[in-house]
Amino acid sequence: MRFTRTSKALGIVAIAALALTGCGAGGGTTEGGGDTAGDPNKVITAYSNEPQNPLLPAATNEVYGGRVVELLFEGLRTYDASGKPVEALAESIESADAQNWTIKVKQGQKFTNGEEITAKTFVDSWNFAANSKNLQINSFFFESIAGYEEVSAVTEETSADGKKTTTPAPTAETMSGLVATDDSTITVKLAQPEADWSLRLGYSAFFPLPSAALADPKAFGENPVGNGPYKMEKEGAWVHDQSISLVKNPDYTGPREAKNGGVNFKFYTDPGPAYTDLQSDNLDVTDVLPSNALKTYTTDFPDRNATKATATNSTLNIPGYNPNFQGEAGKLRRQALSYAINREEICKVIFNGTRTPAKAFVPPVIEGFEEGIKGSEVLTFDAAKAKDLWEQAEKIQPYDDSKPLQIASNTDGGNKEWIDAVANGFKNNLGIEAEIQPFAKFAEVLNLRKSQELPGLTRAGWQGDYPSLYNFLGPIWATNASSNYEKYTNPEFDKLLQEGLAAKSTDEANAKFNQAQEILFEDLPGLPLWDQARAIVWSNNVVKAETGWNGGIRYFDITAK
């Protein structure tokens, strides 16, 4: 790590220990960046899909919006290809006790509109993101800062039909633990010591915002002004349902200097046409391959492909509000569903080895990963066990089979094929009908989940925000967390997370986080499916490309011929 401490080390996560392995064929890239050869002014075209929300850092927690936000903005830190934190706008990040932090901000940094970035910029941006009246879905990431509860407060009401609604009710406008003492200094007091808090500061929720964003977030989100390696090509560069066009920011001086002239994200609802466009050199790079190409992409794109194990996983989430999966019968049915999924066969036959069966709720590349957690045996395929558990549930409460069990998913990315396989497993092993509930846009699935209106299950997944076990647990499963769309809650799980955050060493923290996973395996709010080795391919227009530690393409490192 490049920041210093004024006292003994408190066990910050050792990112260098991440077990990320590259296994690309021919053109697979090495760690450390793209080739410097090529045309630094040529724009590359890349696969994407319509973002769910306006392009505000704290309002974006899905991959298609996230990939744009991460190129438009830069925070105190960033992460290199292996996941190691690299200082960006931070001169230093220090703490003597892991509770009281002092951050020095580099001077002379500006947004592309010329507005200077100071310590106050960060303080104002973080308070805006945390305040419940601003409805930023990533506000949860500021929960550690003293005073967060006051600015994030809401009131909850239950209507006559039983639906719960929340209304912003902050009792303070700013977090008491967050202060800009001068133009270059931020002091942060956490509610409790947290050994890995500074590791999060490279995540997009912590990016700075110009004053225009705070004045009119909705308008800003359509035409954002940032400080990253790229900027919007022009006003209106986001053509909804079609594309987003970025160009190089000539004033950027940070660690992610663009090696191309820009990135044009083209939106597809089906990876098949995108793959054809790549073969015709009408698209330059994609990280979403059609299922039928997983067996051929290394020969279709010789010397123009790479595969790398990443901090990305997939789950099948089960809404707690679905009557079929509530109570003791529901618990047995959730277990039965898990046993009925032949993860190994799906990973081998459908994904051609680019996925590995899940062993836990976190991927194995994250430091602290533990195999054999109590309860994880439900991730094995056992048709007889699945049938027995389902029959036990039927004796308690009959299953409502008036219509097939729906599995909500976007249809791009080869999701239909594996969902069909899972549905067949449910039919063959449990005797229930199941089918995909298809959506052309990933954002549509997220909106359905957010509105608590899923008729059945939903495909879900997580791409790491920062390299920590907690990041695969807290934001997804903690009570009221930003990505806990199905509203799972368990006080014991929350308690173990907090104890892990307050631990004085990485080992102690990870022990608590793995213990928290035991609760998840007991409750099964979601079924871990597989961990990803991200495969990407690129056109003849590109020298080479690579993914980072969490599977995201390092677009700024791509060089064009």
Secondary structure, 3 states (H helix, E strand, C coil): CCCCCCCCCCCCCCHHHCCCCECCCCCCCCCCCCCCCCECCCEEEEEECCCCCCCCHHHCCCHHHHHHHHHHCCCCEEECCCCCEEECCEEEEEECCCCEEEEEECCCCECCCCCECCHHHHHHHHHHHHCHHHCCCCHHHHCCECCHHHHCCEEEEECCCCCEEEEECCCCCCCCCEEEEECCEEEEEECCCCCCHHHHHHCHHHCCCCHHHHHCHHHHHHCCCCCCCEEECCCCCEECCCEEEEEECCCCCCCCCCCCCEEEEEECCCHHHHHHHHHCCCCCEECCCCHHHCCCHHHHCCCCEEEEEEEEEEEEECCCCCHHHCHHHHHHHHHHHHHCCCHHHHHHHCCCCCEEECCCCCCCCCCCCCCCCCCHHHHCCCHHHHHHHHHHHHHHCCCCCCCCEEEEEECHHHHHHHHHHHHHHHHHHHCCCEEEEEECCHHHHHHHHHCCCCCCEEEEEEECCCCCCHHHCHHHHCCCCCCCCCCCCCHHHHHHHHHHHCCCCHHHHHHHHHHHHHHHHHHCCEEEEEEEEEEEEECCCEEECCECCCCCECHHHCEEC
